[in-house]
Amino acid sequence: MRTSMDVQTWTYLLIGLTFALYLGIAYWSRVTTTKEFYIAGGGVSPLANGMATAADWMSAASFISMAGLISFMGYDGAVYLMGWTGGYVLLALLLAPYLRKFGKYTVPDFIGDRYYSNIARTVAVICALFVSFTYVAGQMRGVGIVFSRFLEVDINLGVVIGMGIVFFYAVLGGMKGITYTQVAQYCVLIFAFMVPAIFISIQMTGVFLPQLGFGSTLSDGSGMYLLDKLDGLNTELGFAAYTDGSKSRIDVFAITAALMVGTAGLPHVIVRFFTVPKVRDARLSAGWALLFIAILYTTAPAVAAFARTNLIESVNNKEYKLLPEWFGNWEKTGLLAWVDKNNDGKVQYMSGTAITGKPEFIKGSGNSGERLVSNANQETENELYVDRDIMVLANPEIANLPNWVIALVAAGGLAAALSTAAGLLLVISTSIAHDLIKKQIKPDISEKGELRAARIAAGLAIFIAGYFGIHPPDFVAAVVALAFGLAAASFFPAIIMGIFYKRMNKEGAISGMVTGLLLMIFYILKFKFGLLGGGGITDWWFGISPEGFGFVAMITNFCVALTVSRFTPAPPMHIQEMVENIRYPKGAGGAVDIEIKDI
């Protein structure tokens, strides 16, 4: 029988070592110039930048929540795999080389100069803040979840600890510190994700590679395929078959498209391509990053299937007093709950909502020993509530893997959440310090003053991010999906037309960004939070969920921008020539790359 102290000791050891590594790298790479703070001096190698980009990209949503979503959604969860990986290909092919050749620090910087307008720059800053704060909320929640279970502290305290770590290396080292810290974090998170996946694949199917184990027969001698068994388990409990989809075709298309174009508009990913010396290096970075990302993303469906199967078999119809230790450990976090509705002392897991909203525990113990829940849903027979975000983290415990593997997953989850949080906070600080203060409010500010402003902005952003982490609107991946929708609705059309359509002017770009952003915010408030009149699934416009509505808002952005641009003056000739130069392929190896300056 495993003791919680054993796991906790391993957790303290591994998390302590990884945190020491991150802080040491941050101290070693501390910066003194704005160029180092914003883009790591522009001298990062393609391999290191590819690894850092992968860590920046694979957030808590990828590590903690994506496989959890797939484990509950089954076939429908494929939208996240298709959208996020497809979006990165779109970013690498259509945007990264051209933005690197343009040679600016930030996305608002590109939009401000391309559309020759400080109003456009300010609108882009506002869009960046909305996207980044929505995205970072999911990361801080992921940090809190890991700390609450494995260090046995309150989720809120876990968020505060994470804030302190990010504050140190983001504020001290800027992009330079973040880049090399993210290289280390990628190594930690990918090792932490793959090791338990390999263990469980061998345990369940006898196949070493989880990608192959996912489609293999079980090693229990039954000759049954894993997915066939999972389909049977799901249907027996009243759920839809795991390999069947329930979402409408239009919603699947919209979510996938929103995630794809949202990826191509994420400011914290785009800025990574400004840190390499040459345009050719930006392309190489994208290739390396896609390879590193694919390792995790091709494994996630297998992890989801393993976790779902093990959860059902180890919990359903089992006596509570005989349940394994991991069940009680996760109950303490409030992310797993059970109420014995029929007083038989057994856990009944089946289709239907067990808990109304999030579980609210009250003092005392139930007749069968369970922690009492004040908001049990008595209308269904389901007695088990499982937060989707725990599936990857609890998976090694459910599979009874060694304690060091359980602790390793905790360290990986923190690495994923902190790496992306740092990148997002840097976007927020540079948008304020460079695009607002330096470019508009106080153009004569010294480099030292600008660097100080960036650090202060990063510090303030961390406190706001911490608040969102303590009061998250939804599951990690769901929150992040909304951020992608906001990026799709606001940034993507302005960037893509800024590169490939010389006729697009400032009036069109500004009108499109404002319209797309406001439309997306309205839809989120109405259908995600029940504000502005609320509405249920049957009220969705065109049958599209809030996670997919970014695609509709993006199309609206394009239509508004193109229409307005046709009835307003064309951009100045020097702007059109600049756009032509960005697209011109000469010097792709770096001979005529625009130097990153304008500090």
ZASEKE-784067 format. One line per field, with one value per residue (C-alpha): residue in one letter; x, y, z. Coordinates in nm, 2 decimals. Layout:
# ZASEKE-784067
rest <- c(A  ...)
xx <- c(X  ...)
yy <- c(Y  ...)
zz <- c(Z  ...)
END
This chain:
# ZASEKE-784067
rest <- c(M  R  T  S  M  D  V  Q  T  W  T  Y  L  L  I  G  L  T  F  A  L  Y  L  G  I  A  Y  W  S  R  V  T  T  T  K  E  F  Y  I  A  G  G  G  V  S  P  L  A  N  G  M  A  T  A  A  D  W  M  S  A  A  S  F  I  S  M  A  G  L  I  S  F  M  G  Y  D  G  A  V  Y  L  M  G  W  T  G  G  Y  V  L  L  A  L  L  L  A  P  Y  L  R  K  F  G  K  Y  T  V  P  D  F  I  G  D  R  Y  Y  S  N  I  A  R  T  V  A  V  I  C  A  L  F  V  S  F  T  Y  V  A  G  Q  M  R  G  V  G  I  V  F  S  R  F  L  E  V  D  I  N  L  G  V  V  I  G  M  G  I  V  F  F  Y  A  V  L  G  G  M  K  G  I  T  Y  T  Q  V  A  Q  Y  C  V  L  I  F  A  F  M  V  P  A  I  F  I  S  I  Q  M  T  G  V  F  L  P  Q  L  G  F  G  S  T  L  S  D  G  S  G  M  Y  L  L  D  K  L  D  G  L  N  T  E  L  G  F  A  A  Y  T  D  G  S  K  S  R  I  D  V  F  A  I  T  A  A  L  M  V  G  T  A  G  L  P  H  V  I  V  R  F  F  T  V  P  K  V  R  D  A  R  L  S  A  G  W  A  L  L  F  I  A  I  L  Y  T  T  A  P  A  V  A  A  F  A  R  T  N  L  I  E  S  V  N  N  K  E  Y  K  L  L  P  E  W  F  G  N  W  E  K  T  G  L  L  A  W  V  D  K  N  N  D  G  K  V  Q  Y  M  S  G  T  A  I  T  G  K  P  E  F  I  K  G  S  G  N  S  G  E  R  L  V  S  N  A  N  Q  E  T  E  N  E  L  Y  V  D  R  D  I  M  V  L  A  N  P  E  I  A  N  L  P  N  W  V  I  A  L  V  A  A  G  G  L  A  A  A  L  S  T  A  A  G  L  L  L  V  I  S  T  S  I  A  H  D  L  I  K  K  Q  I  K  P  D  I  S  E  K  G  E  L  R  A  A  R  I  A  A  G  L  A  I  F  I  A  G  Y  F  G  I  H  P  P  D  F  V  A  A  V  V  A  L  A  F  G  L  A  A  A  S  F  F  P  A  I  I  M  G  I  F  Y  K  R  M  N  K  E  G  A  I  S  G  M  V  T  G  L  L  L  M  I  F  Y  I  L  K  F  K  F  G  L  L  G  G  G  G  I  T  D  W  W  F  G  I  S  P  E  G  F  G  F  V  A  M  I  T  N  F  C  V  A  L  T  V  S  R  F  T  P  A  P  P  M  H  I  Q  E  M  V  E  N  I  R  Y  P  K  G  A  G  G  A  V  D  I  E  I  K  D  I)
xx <- c(0.00  0.14  0.17  0.09  0.42  0.62  0.46  0.49  0.86  0.92  0.71  0.90  1.23  1.15  0.96  1.24  1.50  1.32  1.23  1.60  1.69  1.45  1.56  1.92  1.87  1.68  1.96  2.23  2.03  1.93  1.91  2.01  1.87  1.52  1.63  1.73  1.41  1.18  1.34  1.64  1.88  1.76  2.04  1.86  1.94  1.67  1.69  1.66  1.39  1.20  1.21  1.12  0.83  0.70  0.71  0.54  0.28  0.21  0.05  -0.14  -0.42  -0.21  -0.04  -0.32  -0.65  -0.65  -0.63  -0.88  -1.12  -1.07  -1.12  -1.47  -1.56  -1.41  -1.43  -1.55  -1.23  -1.04  -1.13  -0.86  -0.60  -0.69  -0.73  -0.42  -0.18  -0.33  -0.30  0.06  0.12  -0.07  0.14  0.47  0.38  0.19  0.30  0.63  0.88  0.71  0.67  1.04  1.14  0.94  1.16  0.94  0.92  0.55  0.23  0.09  0.42  0.36  0.00  0.08  0.35  0.18  -0.14  0.05  -0.17  -0.13  -0.50  -0.45  -0.16  -0.37  -0.65  -0.40  -0.27  -0.62  -0.67  -0.34  -0.44  -0.78  -0.62  -0.33  -0.53  -0.79  -0.52  -0.31  -0.62  -0.61  -0.24  -0.27  -0.56  -0.34  -0.07  -0.32  -0.45  -0.10  -0.01  -0.34  -0.30  0.07  0.19  -0.14  -0.20  -0.51  -0.55  -0.54  -0.21  -0.08  -0.16  0.02  0.33  0.33  0.29  0.61  0.81  0.70  0.76  1.12  1.23  1.00  1.08  1.45  1.53  1.26  1.25  1.61  1.54  1.21  1.35  1.62  1.39  1.14  1.41  1.45  1.07  1.01  1.25  1.08  0.72  0.78  0.96  0.68  0.41  0.58  0.71  0.37  0.22  0.48  0.44  0.06  0.07  0.30  0.08  -0.25  -0.15  0.21  0.31  0.59  0.47  0.15  0.06  0.05  -0.09  -0.39  -0.50  -0.38  -0.55  -0.55  -0.29  -0.54  -0.59  -0.93  -0.82  -1.03  -0.91  -0.87  -1.12  -1.38  -1.36  -1.39  -1.69  -1.85  -1.78  -1.92  -2.24  -2.30  -2.29  -2.53  -2.27  -2.23  -1.98  -1.63  -1.56  -1.89  -1.93  -2.22  -2.13  -2.29  -2.07  -2.09  -1.98  -1.69  -1.58  -1.62  -1.42  -1.14  -1.12  -1.13  -0.85  -0.64  -0.67  -0.65  -0.32  -0.19  -0.29  -0.15  0.09  0.30  0.38  0.43  0.69  0.91  1.00  1.15  1.42  1.62  1.89  1.75  1.43  1.56  1.61  1.24  1.14  1.38  1.24  0.89  0.99  1.17  0.88  0.62  0.83  0.86  0.48  0.39  0.55  0.29  0.00  0.02  0.04  -0.26  -0.54  -0.37  -0.34  -0.70  -0.82  -0.59  -0.72  -1.08  -1.06  -0.87  -1.10  -1.42  -1.27  -1.11  -1.41  -1.75  -1.96  -1.68  -1.73  -1.62  -1.43  -1.23  -1.14  -0.77  -0.59  -0.57  -0.95  -0.94  -0.64  -0.82  -1.14  -0.94  -0.88  -1.25  -1.19  -1.33  -1.66  -1.89  -2.23  -2.40  -2.75  -2.89  -2.70  -2.55  -2.19  -2.08  -1.98  -2.22  -2.07  -2.31  -2.45  -2.59  -2.48  -2.38  -2.31  -2.48  -2.19  -1.86  -1.87  -1.93  -1.83  -1.98  -1.86  -1.93  -1.92  -2.19  -2.34  -2.08  -1.78  -1.79  -1.73  -2.07  -2.15  -2.41  -2.51  -2.57  -2.80  -3.08  -3.24  -2.99  -2.84  -2.48  -2.29  -1.94  -1.81  -1.48  -1.31  -1.17  -0.85  -0.74  -0.73  -0.37  -0.24  -0.43  -0.36  -0.03  -0.20  -0.50  -0.26  -0.07  0.26  0.57  0.57  0.85  0.64  0.34  0.57  0.73  0.38  0.33  0.66  0.57  0.23  0.39  0.65  0.38  0.17  0.46  0.63  0.32  0.23  0.57  0.54  0.19  0.31  0.59  0.34  0.14  0.44  0.59  0.26  0.23  0.59  0.69  0.36  0.18  0.45  0.75  0.55  0.28  0.27  0.64  0.85  1.16  1.17  1.52  1.60  1.65  1.31  1.14  1.30  1.18  0.83  0.82  0.92  0.66  0.39  0.50  0.46  0.11  0.01  0.11  -0.12  -0.41  -0.33  -0.33  -0.68  -0.80  -0.63  -0.82  -1.15  -1.14  -1.45  -1.42  -1.19  -0.83  -0.87  -1.21  -1.07  -0.78  -1.02  -1.19  -0.85  -0.80  -1.14  -1.05  -0.72  -0.90  -1.16  -0.92  -0.56  -0.56  -0.74  -0.53  -0.21  -0.29  -0.42  -0.13  0.11  -0.08  -0.31  -0.15  -0.48  -0.58  -0.57  -0.59  -0.96  -1.04  -0.81  -0.92  -1.29  -1.24  -1.05  -1.29  -1.60  -1.45  -1.33  -1.66  -1.87  -1.66  -1.68  -2.06  -2.10  -1.88  -2.07  -2.40  -2.36  -2.06  -2.15  -2.52  -2.50  -2.67  -2.99  -2.81  -2.91  -2.87  -2.73  -3.05  -3.00  -2.65  -2.62  -2.59  -2.56  -2.20  -2.06  -1.87  -1.54  -1.61  -1.76  -1.42  -1.45  -1.77  -1.62  -1.31  -1.53  -1.71  -1.38  -1.27  -1.60  -1.60  -1.23  -1.26  -1.58  -1.45  -1.12  -1.30  -1.47  -1.16  -0.83  -0.56  -0.25  0.04  0.27  0.56  0.34  0.25  0.62  0.70  0.43  0.58  0.93  0.80  0.67  0.97  1.16  1.51  1.74  1.54  1.87  1.93  2.15  1.90  1.69  1.56  1.76  1.55  1.59  1.36  1.42)
yy <- c(0.00  0.34  0.61  0.97  1.07  0.87  1.04  1.38  1.33  1.25  1.55  1.79  1.65  1.66  1.99  2.14  2.03  2.16  2.49  2.53  2.47  2.73  2.99  2.92  2.96  3.29  3.43  3.32  3.48  3.81  4.10  4.46  4.58  4.60  4.40  4.11  4.15  4.16  3.91  3.75  3.96  3.80  3.53  3.21  2.90  2.73  2.41  2.59  2.82  2.52  2.36  2.68  2.74  2.39  2.45  2.79  2.63  2.32  2.48  2.33  2.28  2.05  1.86  1.85  1.91  1.80  1.43  1.48  1.64  1.36  1.09  1.23  1.35  1.06  1.11  1.47  1.56  1.52  1.88  2.00  1.78  1.88  2.25  2.30  2.10  2.23  2.58  2.55  2.44  2.74  2.97  2.82  2.84  3.16  3.40  3.32  3.39  3.71  3.85  3.77  3.95  4.26  4.27  4.40  4.31  4.24  4.18  4.52  4.67  4.50  4.61  4.97  5.01  4.81  5.01  5.34  5.42  5.44  5.38  5.04  4.98  5.06  4.83  4.55  4.60  4.57  4.25  4.11  4.18  4.01  3.70  3.68  3.72  3.47  3.22  3.27  3.21  2.84  2.82  2.95  2.71  2.42  2.53  2.54  2.19  2.04  2.21  2.12  1.75  1.68  1.93  1.91  2.28  2.48  2.55  2.92  2.90  2.69  2.97  3.21  2.99  2.97  3.34  3.39  3.15  3.31  3.66  3.58  3.45  3.65  3.98  3.92  3.75  3.87  3.68  3.56  3.41  3.27  3.11  2.91  2.83  2.69  2.47  2.30  2.30  2.12  1.85  1.81  1.81  1.57  1.32  1.35  1.29  1.01  0.80  0.71  0.67  0.41  0.24  0.21  0.11  -0.18  -0.26  -0.27  -0.38  -0.51  -0.25  -0.01  0.29  0.44  0.56  0.19  0.06  0.29  0.07  -0.27  -0.56  -0.59  -0.80  -0.97  -1.26  -1.15  -1.06  -0.75  -0.42  -0.14  0.09  -0.19  -0.25  0.13  0.15  -0.13  0.02  0.35  0.22  -0.01  0.30  0.49  0.71  0.74  0.50  0.64  0.63  0.79  1.17  1.37  1.72  1.85  1.87  2.25  2.28  2.04  2.24  2.58  2.47  2.32  2.63  2.87  2.68  2.67  3.04  3.13  2.95  3.15  3.47  3.40  3.68  3.48  3.22  3.46  3.66  3.35  3.39  3.73  3.58  3.40  3.57  3.51  3.43  3.09  3.03  3.11  2.84  2.59  2.68  2.61  2.27  2.17  2.30  2.10  1.78  1.84  1.92  1.61  1.38  1.49  1.54  1.19  1.04  1.23  1.02  0.70  0.86  0.96  0.61  0.45  0.69  0.65  0.27  0.25  0.50  0.30  -0.03  0.08  0.28  0.18  -0.04  -0.08  -0.04  0.30  0.15  -0.07  0.20  0.27  0.55  0.78  0.82  0.97  1.19  1.35  1.39  1.62  1.86  1.90  1.79  1.44  1.38  1.10  1.09  0.77  0.83  0.48  0.41  0.08  0.18  0.14  0.40  0.41  0.59  0.63  0.89  1.20  1.49  1.38  1.72  2.05  2.28  2.24  2.01  2.19  1.97  2.01  1.88  1.53  1.19  1.00  0.67  0.49  0.70  0.95  1.32  1.48  1.70  1.98  2.01  1.65  1.63  1.39  1.37  1.12  0.80  0.90  0.93  1.03  1.37  1.38  1.71  1.66  1.83  1.56  1.27  1.31  1.39  1.10  0.85  0.71  0.67  0.50  0.26  0.20  0.32  0.39  0.70  0.87  0.85  1.02  1.30  1.33  1.40  1.68  1.84  1.81  1.97  2.26  2.30  2.31  2.57  2.79  2.80  2.93  3.16  3.33  3.38  3.53  3.76  3.88  3.97  4.17  4.36  4.43  4.54  4.80  4.91  4.91  4.96  5.20  5.38  5.39  5.42  5.65  5.79  5.88  5.83  5.99  5.74  5.60  5.23  5.19  5.35  5.13  4.82  4.92  4.98  4.64  4.47  4.67  4.57  4.21  4.22  4.37  4.12  3.83  3.95  3.98  3.64  3.50  3.63  3.46  3.14  3.15  3.23  3.04  3.04  2.67  2.38  2.46  2.36  2.52  2.85  2.83  2.75  3.08  3.26  3.10  3.23  3.58  3.56  3.43  3.70  3.99  3.93  3.67  3.87  4.19  3.99  3.78  4.08  4.29  4.05  3.94  4.23  4.56  4.74  4.68  5.01  5.13  5.20  4.85  4.68  4.88  4.83  4.45  4.40  4.60  4.42  4.07  4.12  4.28  4.01  3.73  3.89  3.93  3.56  3.44  3.65  3.54  3.17  3.09  3.29  3.33  3.72  3.96  3.75  3.41  3.12  2.74  2.51  2.53  2.91  2.90  3.09  2.86  2.57  2.68  2.66  2.95  2.76  2.76  3.10  3.26  3.13  3.32  3.63  3.60  3.58  3.89  4.06  3.99  4.11  4.43  4.50  4.44  4.64  4.94  4.94  4.96  5.28  5.45  5.57  5.31  5.29  5.53  5.40  5.35  5.11  4.91  4.89  4.77  4.49  4.39  4.37  4.15  3.90  3.92  3.59  3.73  3.68  3.41  3.28  3.61  3.82  4.11  4.05  4.36  4.42  4.43  4.77  5.06  5.02)
zz <- c(0.00  -0.10  0.17  0.08  0.25  0.01  -0.29  -0.12  -0.05  -0.41  -0.51  -0.29  -0.42  -0.79  -0.78  -0.57  -0.81  -1.12  -0.95  -0.85  -1.21  -1.34  -1.09  -1.16  -1.54  -1.47  -1.26  -1.52  -1.80  -1.63  -1.87  -1.88  -2.22  -2.36  -2.67  -2.44  -2.23  -2.53  -2.78  -2.60  -2.80  -3.13  -3.10  -3.00  -3.20  -3.40  -3.20  -2.86  -2.99  -3.13  -2.79  -2.61  -2.85  -2.79  -2.41  -2.46  -2.68  -2.47  -2.17  -1.88  -2.14  -2.34  -2.05  -1.79  -1.95  -2.32  -2.25  -1.97  -2.21  -2.46  -2.19  -2.13  -2.48  -2.67  -3.04  -3.00  -2.82  -3.15  -3.23  -2.99  -3.15  -3.50  -3.42  -3.21  -3.43  -3.76  -3.63  -3.56  -3.92  -4.04  -3.82  -3.93  -4.31  -4.33  -4.06  -3.88  -4.16  -4.27  -3.93  -3.85  -4.17  -4.07  -3.76  -3.47  -3.11  -3.07  -3.26  -3.17  -3.29  -3.63  -3.65  -3.54  -3.81  -4.08  -4.04  -3.98  -3.68  -3.31  -3.28  -3.45  -3.21  -2.91  -3.03  -3.08  -2.73  -2.59  -2.80  -2.67  -2.31  -2.35  -2.52  -2.27  -1.95  -2.06  -2.16  -1.84  -1.62  -1.73  -1.66  -1.30  -1.24  -1.35  -1.11  -0.83  -0.91  -0.90  -0.57  -0.41  -0.46  -0.45  -0.20  -0.01  0.01  -0.08  -0.45  -0.39  -0.20  -0.49  -0.73  -0.51  -0.50  -0.88  -0.91  -0.71  -0.92  -1.25  -1.11  -1.04  -1.38  -1.60  -1.44  -1.39  -1.72  -1.96  -2.29  -2.25  -1.91  -2.02  -2.34  -2.17  -1.88  -2.13  -2.29  -1.95  -1.89  -2.22  -2.12  -1.79  -1.92  -2.22  -2.00  -1.74  -2.00  -2.18  -1.89  -1.73  -2.08  -2.17  -1.83  -1.87  -2.24  -2.15  -1.85  -2.04  -2.39  -2.37  -2.64  -2.56  -2.77  -2.63  -2.98  -3.09  -2.77  -2.82  -3.11  -2.98  -2.80  -2.42  -2.25  -2.02  -2.26  -2.38  -2.73  -2.71  -2.85  -2.60  -2.78  -2.82  -2.44  -2.37  -2.60  -2.41  -2.06  -2.17  -2.32  -2.02  -1.79  -2.02  -2.18  -2.56  -2.72  -2.68  -3.05  -3.15  -3.17  -3.04  -3.15  -3.47  -3.78  -3.79  -3.43  -3.49  -3.79  -3.61  -3.30  -3.52  -3.74  -3.44  -3.27  -3.59  -3.67  -3.31  -3.28  -3.57  -3.39  -3.05  -2.96  -2.71  -2.98  -3.26  -3.06  -3.03  -3.40  -3.33  -3.11  -3.39  -3.60  -3.95  -4.14  -4.23  -3.85  -3.80  -4.04  -3.88  -3.54  -3.66  -3.79  -3.46  -3.26  -3.46  -3.41  -3.03  -3.01  -3.20  -2.94  -2.68  -2.91  -3.07  -2.72  -2.56  -2.72  -2.58  -2.23  -2.24  -2.33  -2.06  -1.79  -1.88  -1.88  -1.55  -1.38  -1.47  -1.38  -1.05  -0.91  -1.06  -0.83  -0.58  -0.21  -0.09  0.21  -0.03  -0.28  -0.34  -0.16  -0.46  -0.44  -0.10  -0.19  -0.47  -0.27  -0.04  -0.33  -0.41  -0.76  -0.70  -0.51  -0.43  -0.26  -0.17  -0.30  -0.25  0.07  -0.05  0.03  -0.34  -0.60  -0.89  -1.19  -1.48  -1.72  -1.56  -1.34  -0.99  -0.85  -0.92  -1.02  -0.83  -0.53  -0.20  0.10  0.44  0.77  0.89  0.72  0.54  0.62  0.40  0.50  0.21  0.26  0.26  -0.04  0.00  -0.37  -0.48  -0.78  -0.67  -1.01  -1.15  -1.03  -1.10  -0.77  -0.89  -0.98  -1.16  -1.26  -1.61  -1.52  -1.28  -1.53  -1.65  -1.30  -1.13  -1.41  -1.26  -0.92  -1.07  -1.26  -0.94  -1.08  -0.87  -0.65  -0.84  -1.16  -0.98  -0.85  -1.20  -1.35  -1.09  -1.19  -1.56  -1.50  -1.33  -1.60  -1.87  -1.68  -1.57  -1.92  -2.09  -1.81  -1.84  -2.21  -2.17  -1.90  -2.12  -2.39  -2.15  -2.01  -2.35  -2.49  -2.21  -2.18  -2.55  -2.75  -2.51  -2.31  -2.55  -2.87  -2.76  -2.41  -2.36  -2.67  -2.51  -2.23  -2.16  -2.22  -1.85  -1.78  -2.04  -1.89  -1.55  -1.69  -1.85  -1.52  -1.33  -1.59  -1.56  -1.18  -1.20  -1.47  -1.24  -0.97  -1.21  -1.35  -1.00  -0.94  -1.25  -1.15  -0.81  -0.98  -1.31  -1.54  -1.64  -1.70  -1.81  -2.17  -2.20  -2.07  -2.31  -2.60  -2.54  -2.56  -2.90  -3.01  -2.90  -3.09  -3.40  -3.38  -3.34  -3.45  -3.73  -4.00  -3.93  -3.95  -4.25  -4.45  -4.33  -4.50  -4.81  -4.90  -4.97  -5.01  -4.65  -4.47  -4.11  -4.12  -4.23  -3.99  -3.69  -3.77  -3.82  -3.50  -3.29  -3.44  -3.41  -3.05  -2.93  -3.10  -2.94  -2.60  -2.63  -2.73  -2.44  -2.18  -2.31  -2.36  -2.13  -1.83  -1.88  -1.88  -2.12  -2.13  -2.12  -2.33  -2.35  -2.61  -2.81  -2.84  -2.99  -3.31  -3.61  -3.35  -3.27  -2.91  -2.75  -2.81  -3.18  -3.22  -3.28  -3.63  -3.69  -3.53  -3.75  -4.07  -3.95  -3.89  -4.25  -4.40  -4.20  -4.27  -4.64  -4.68  -4.49  -4.67  -5.01  -4.91  -4.75  -4.89  -4.98  -4.76  -4.84  -5.11  -4.87  -4.67  -4.98  -5.07  -4.72  -4.75  -5.08  -4.92  -4.64  -4.89  -5.13  -5.09  -5.16  -4.87  -4.70  -4.56  -4.38  -4.61  -4.62  -4.31  -4.15  -3.83  -3.52  -3.37  -3.30  -2.92)
END
